[in-house]
Amino acid sequence: AHPPCGGPPPSARRIAAVRAVVLADEVVAPASPDEPPGAGQPQLLAGILRAGLQRAADDRRRVDELVTHFEYDGAVDVPAEGRRASGQGEVKRLLTALFADNEVGTIEVDSDGASVLLSLRDSTDRRRTLRLLATGRGGASRGGGARHGPKIAEVVVHELLDGPAARAESVFGGGGAVVSEELLRPKWETFDGRVRQRIWPDTDLFARGNLFLKEKLELTTGRLIMVVDSAVMELYGPKMEEWAESVDLQLELIVAHANEDRKSLATFTFLLDELKRADPLRRSEPVLCVGGGVLTDTAGFACACWRRGIPWCRLPTTLLGIVDASVGIKVAINYHRKNGVGHFYSPLHTFIDTSFLDTVSRPDIRSGCGEIMKAAIIHDARLYELLDAHGEEMIAANFRGSPEAERVIQYSIDAMLECIGPDLWEEALLRPMDYGHTFSRTLEADESFFLRHGEAVAVDSLFSALIAEAKGLLPSEQADSLLSLYRRLGLPCSIAGITAATYKKARDEIVVHRDGLLRAPLPAGIGQCEYVDEIDDGEIDAAFARLTAFTT
């Protein structure tokens, strides 16, 4: 705990001595009194910019110091990309991406003395050179005192090209979702203008000597804080500790129970207390959360709230966690309703390691399959075809050991990224991946049903498909195929005790969550989505009668 009467917190004792420095090339003699205001300023600003960039390249934490050389409303302009970061916060995010996504080489002032040349190797291993021209206002600064020279008002970035060239990937982090074409090791990435998602697959991350996690987390203190699901800890704890020793890391473990009934305020406050005990450095010790979707949701929310947000990463260990909870930035706990209290808070990285699936129970595998089925019905017919042709074998093998299973996992993550990647903050409420969630929220909240999340989504997805059939959106032969596939895969079709009235109540309750309109996504054929604002009682009665005839 922190000393009661002042003094440094425990984390301060782990920090190597840090001192603010101003390099010699930042200090340039002021212009002669006979020269006009701003004379010599381009050269001075180039020196300040070069020194700040070099320190940030040597230690990424120094990006903060680089940003202090900008006016409060300073900007970085990248004309070739139509991008402009305005204000110190946006400037920091842009410059952080530059150092995070690229291997920076030399940084030097150009021969003209007024601009900085920065060479790098980008994420595609391509060598590139940027010219950065800093300008100031030449008058009073809004960014603070002038003790260390004038402030930068704007940096304009141009790339030096040897000749005509195709537009390359942005060195500041591109927009949209990018998926590599290599099936076995794809890398997913999205950037919506505010936050970046990076999803990395690797096998057996906790094998002795595997440096993948250590390198991606960029740990500099020799310590890794891990929040781990108690069930995962019981199965993999000794392996994790042996791995940490083999890569010269000290594990700081926080073990939490993470069943759905523990996605609670009590678990949340327990995690806050544990984060206080572990006392992570503000930026240099990201917390790794290892477990199913309940664990990553709850621990991610704790990280979002502790000290107004500390960096975190997630490693889902269940099929549902991999294909659903691995994508997006929502974190929450259940309070008065499912996910009643939460936030949008992006992890730095998500790691996909399917070796954990070997120890997942068969009911939990089928629960994850419910989320896959959701994406198959509403967005990607390829998933449906794979489940139809190979679903029974994939479930029997826990989605391990076959190219078909690898494709299903890849396509499922692709589908989530394509549908929610451009709108991580849910500013638009017409969302294909809300399929399977029109009725399931109410079903999960009803304790008499005891449903896993994926089971509730599976039940909802099937019932919604039968409503689509009743509306004339889904051909009856496709509805018949879907019912047959559910039976073959052992997915839940209905629940003992449920009635048509249950579905009508759920329909009415979801309208509040969707801002007063139903906005229900329904399949207009397998893999196609259409939205409706009305599902009447007669359509629910018809779908329920169709389902009852199938299940009895």
N, C-alpha and C positions, 0 to 999 in steps of 0.2 A: 504494500500500500504506500501511497505517498506520505512523506513525513508530515505530521499534523501542523508543524510550525514553520512551514516553508522548506526550502532546499530542493534539490533537483529530484524529479521523479525517477523511478528505476530505469526508464528507457534512456535517460540522459547519460547514465554510466556506461551504456553500450556504444555511444557515439564517439568515433575518433574525433580528435580535436578539429573543430571547424572554425575557420576565421574568414572574415570578409576581406578580400584583397582587391587592389586596383593595380593592374599590370602597368608597367612603365609606358607601354605604347598607348595607354589611355590618357596620359598626362601630356598635353601639348601646350607650348607657350601660347598665351592669348594673343590675339591679333594686336597689331600696333594701334595706338590711339588714332593714327592718321588713316587707318583702313576703315572701310565702311562696316557696319554691323554685319556679322555673319561671315566675314572674310576668313578663309581658312577652315570654315566649319565642315565642309564635306570631308576633308582629310581627317579632321578630328573625330567626326562621327564614324568614319570607316575604321579608325583604330579602336574606338570603343566597341563597335559591332564585332570586329574580328576577335578581340579579346574575350568578349562575352560568349561568342559562339564556341571558341576554343575551350573555355572552361566547361561549358555545357556538354561538349563532345567528350571531355575527359570524365565528367561526372554528371549524369543527367539531372541530378537534384539541383544543379546550378542553373537550370533553365529559369528558375525563379529570379536569380540575380540578373540574368540577361534581360528579363522582362522589366526589371526596375529601371533600365536605361531608356525605356520608352515613356513617352507622355502617357498620362492616364487614358487618354483617348487615342493613343498611337495606333498605327495600323500596319499590317503586312499585306501587300497587294501582289497577286499572282495573275497578271493579265491573261496569259495563255490559257489559264483554266477558268477564267471568269470568277476567281475567288478573292475575297477580301475579308481579312480578320480585323475587326475594329474593337479597340479596348484591350486593356492588359489581359483580361481573362481569355478572350478569343485568341489573342496573340500567343499566349502561353500554350493553349491547346494545339495551335498550328505548329509551333516550334517543337513542342514535345513529340508530335507525330513525325516530324522530320528526323529527329534523333532516334525514335523508337523503331521506325520502319526501314531505316537505311544504315549502311555502314559508312560513316563519315570518314573521309581521308584528310587531305590537306585543307587548311583554311588560311588564306593569305590575302593581304591587301594587294589589289591589282597595281600594275605599273603606273596607272594614272593617279594613284593615291587616293581616289575618291570612292572606290567600290571594293567589295570583298568577293573573292573567288572561292567557292566551296566545292570540292570534289567529293563524290560519294559513289558507292555501289548500291543500287536500289534492290528491292525485294526480288526482282527477276535476274539479279546478278549482272545488271547492265551498268557500265561506268558512265557517269554523267557529271557535268559541271554547271554550277549555278553562279550567276552574277547577282549580288545583292547591293543595291544602291540605297544608302540611308540619307534622309534629308531631315532637317530640323526647321523650326519656325523662325529662328534668328532673333527671337525676342524673349519675353519672360516665359518661363516653363511652367506648365501645369502639372508636371510629374514630380515635383519636389525641388529641393535646392540644387544648385549647380556646382556643388563641391567637387564632384567627379566629372565635370564637363557638362556640355549641353545634353538635352534629352532628344531622343529620336522621335520625330513625328510620324515618319512613314519609311518603310523599307519596301522597295519594288524589286521583285524577283523575276529574272529572266534566265532561261536555260541557253547555254552556248552550244550550238549545233555545228557539226562539221559540214553539213549539207542537208538536202531535203531528207526528212525522216518522218516516219509515222508517229503519231502522237503516243507517247509512252505513258505508262502508269504514273499517277501523281506521286511525287515524293512526300507530299503532305497528307496522304491518306485519301483514296478515291471514294466516290460515292457508289451506291448500289451494292449488290451481292456478287461476290466473285467466288467461283468454285473451280478448282483445278480439274483437269480432265483425267488425272491419274486416279483410278478407282480406289486403290488400296490405301493411299495416304492423301486424301483431299484436305484442303485447307479452306475453311469458310471464313468470310469476313464481310461485315456490313458497316457502313458509316452513314448515318442519317443527318449529318450536319452538326450533331451535338455529341453523340457518343459512338464509340466504335466497339463492335463485337468481334472477337477473334476466337474461333473454335478450332482446336488442334486435336487431331487424332494421333494416338500412339499406342503401342501394345506393351502391356506389362510395365506400367510406369514405375512400379515399386520393385522392379527387379534389381538385384545388387548391381551397382555401378551405372545404372541408367541416369544420365545427367539431364534428361529432357526437361523435367520440372524445374530443377535448379536453374538451368539456363534461361528458360522462359520467364521465370519469376524474377530473375535478375537479383537474387539475394546477395547482399553485400555484408550482412552482419553475422553470417554463420548460423542463423536461427530461422526455423520455419514454424510459424504458428499454424496449427491445423485444428479445425473443428471437425470432429468425426462422429458419424452415427454409431451408437453403441453396438448395433448388430455388426456393422462393418469392422469396428475395432476388435470385436470378439473373433472374427474370422481372419482378419489381416493385420492385427496389431503387431505381432512379432515380426512379420515380413516388413512392415513399414519402418520399424525401429532398426532392423538390420540394414534396410536400404539407406536410411538416414546416416547411419554410421559409415556406410561404404562410400557416400558422396560428401562426407565431412560436414554434415549438418546436425545441429542440435534440434530435436523436436520439442516443441511446446504444445502439448496435447490438451484439447478441450473436448471431452466426450459427452455427447448429449443423446438422450432418447428421442427418437424422431418418428414415432407412429403418428397417424393423423390426429389422434386425440391428444398428442403432445405438441401440436402446432398451436401453442397457446401463449397467453401472456406470461405464465409462470416460466415456460422454457425461454421465452424472449428475455426476461429479466435475469434468469440464470446465465444466459450467454453474455449479457451486458456485464454482469459481475465477473465473469471469467475473462472477458476482454480487458476489464480494468486490472485484473490480476496479471495478465500476460503483458499488458502495457505496450502494444506494438508501436514502433516508430511511425510517425504520421504518414509517410509516403514510402519508406524503404523496406517495410516488412508486410507485404500483402498477406492477408489471411487466406489459407486454402481450406475450402469447405468440401468435405468428402462424404457423400451419402446419397440417399434418394432425394426426390423432389421436395419432400417435407423438410429435410435437413437443409438443403440449399436455399429454400424459400425463407426459412426461419433465421438461419445464420446470416444470410445475405441482408435481411432486414436489420438484424442487430448491427452488422457492419455499417449499414446506411445511417444508423442513428448514433453510434458511438462517435463522440467528438465530431458530430455533424458529417460523418462519412469518412471511413478509412478504406483503402483499397482492398479488394477481395477477389478471389478466383474460385471457380467451382469445378468439381470433378464428380459428375453424377455416376452412381454405381448400379442403378436399376435400368431396365429397358425403358420404362416410362420417363425416368430422368434423362436418359440419353436422347430420346426422340422428341421430347416435349419440353421438359424443364431446362434443357441445355440451351434453349433459344429464347431470347427476350430478356427484358431487364426488370420484370415485375418481381418484387419480394413482399412477403406478407405473413401475417399470422391470422388465425381464426379468432374473431372476437365479436360476439353477438351474431355473426353470420360467417360463412366461409370467406376467408381472405378479407375480413371486415376492416382490418387495419394494415396498411402497407405503404409501399412507395415504389417509385421507378428508380432503380439504382443498378447501373451496369457493372458486371465484373470486368476486371482487366482481361482475363482469359477464361475460356472454358476448355477443359480437357476431356476427350472422349477415349475411354479405355474399355473395350468390350470384354476384356478378360474377366472383369468383375461379374459378368453375366453367368459364368459357370456356377456360381453359388446362389443365384437368385431363385426363389421358390417358383414352382410352376404357376400357382395362382397369380403371383406378381408378374410373371412373364405374360400371362394372358391379360392382365390389367394394362400392361404396356402395349399389348397388341390392340387394345381398344382405341388407344390414341393413334396408332398407325392406321387402323381402319377408318377413323375420322378423316385423316388426310387423304386416304385412298378414295373415299366416297365423294368428297367435296372438291378435291383439287387435282389428284394425280392418278389417272386410270392405270398407269404402269404399276403402281403399288397394289392396286386391286388385282391386276393380272398375276403379279408375283405371289400374293397371298392365296389366290385361287389355285395356282399351280403347285405351290411349294409350302403353303402355310402350315400344314400338319407336321411336316418334317422339321421346319424351322422352329416351331414351338417345342417339339420333342428334343431338339438340340439346343434349346435356350438361345436361339438366334446366333449360334456360333458355328464356325467351321465350314461355311459354304459361301460361294460367291453370291448366291441369291440373298442370303441373310445380310451380307455386306451391302448389297445394292439397296435392300429395304431400308437399312439404317441410313444410308446416304440419301436416298430419295426422301425419306421422312424429314431429315434435317433440312434438305433443300426446300421442301414444301413449306416448312415453318418460316425459313428465311425469306422465301419469295413473298409470302403472304404478310408477315409482320415486320420483316427487316426494314422496310421503308417508313414504318410508322410505329416505332417502338413505344411511343408515349400514348398510343391509342387516342390520338386526336380525331381520327375518323372512326366511326362506330359501325360501319359496314365492313365486317371482317370475316373472311371465309373460315378462319380457324376458330370462330365462335360456334361453328357447327359442333354438335355434340354437347353444347353447353347451354342450350335453351331450357331444358328440363332438368339437367343433371345437378345443378346447384341445389335445387329443392330436394332431389332424391338423396344427395349426400348429406344434407342437413338433417334428414329424418333418421333418427338413431334406430328406428325399428328395422331399417333395411341393411345396415352394416355393410356399406359398399366401399370398396376401394375407388379411388378417383377414376382410374381407367375403366373399371367395371361400369361406373355410372355413365361415363362418356360413351361406352359401347351400347348400353341400353338406350340412351338418348339418341345416338346416331341411327340406330335401327328404327326407332319409333319415328324420328324425323323423316327418315326415308319413306316410311309407310304413309306419312302425311303428304309427302311430295307425290306419292303415287295417287293418293286420294284427290289431290289438286290437279292431276294430269301432267305433272312435271316429270315424273320418273316412270318410264315404261314398266308395265307389269312384269315383263319377262326379266328385267333387271332387278326388280324387287324380289322375284322368286329366286333368282341367282344369289342375291344377298342373304336371304333367309337360309338358303341351303349352305352357304359358306359359313355363316355364324354357327350352324349346327355342327359342321365338320370340324371347325376350329375350337369348339367348346366355349365360345364366347357367350356371355349372358344375354339372353333375348328379353327377359322380363324379370320381375321380382315377385316373390310370394307376397300377397297382400296389397299389391298395387292395383289401382282402379283408374278408370278414365277420369274420375274426379281429381285424382292426384296430378295427372298431366295438365288438367285445366287450371289447377291452383299454381302449378309451376309456371305455366304460360303467363299468368297474371303477375306473378312475382318478378319475373325477369324483366318486365317492361320498365320497372324503376331503375334497374342497373343499366339499361340501355337508353336512358334519358327520355322516357315517356313513349317510346315507339318500340314495337316488337323487334324489328330488324332481324328477323330469323333467316339465316342462310339455309337453303334447302338444295338438294341435288336436282339439277335439271338434266338428268342422265349421269351415269357414273363419271366422276372427275370434272363435272361442270357445276358451277354455283349460280344460284339465283336467290334474291332476297325478297321476303314477303313481310308485310306489316300486319297481316291478319291471318290467324288460324282459328277458324270458328269451332264451336262445340261439335257440330256435325262432323267435321273432318277429324277431330280427335276421336269421336265415337267410332267412325269408320275404321281408322287406323287401329284402334284398340281391338275392335272385333276381328280384324284381319290377323293381328298378332295372337289373340286368344285362340283362334282356330288353328294357327300353326303350332302353338305350344301345348295344346291339349290333345 
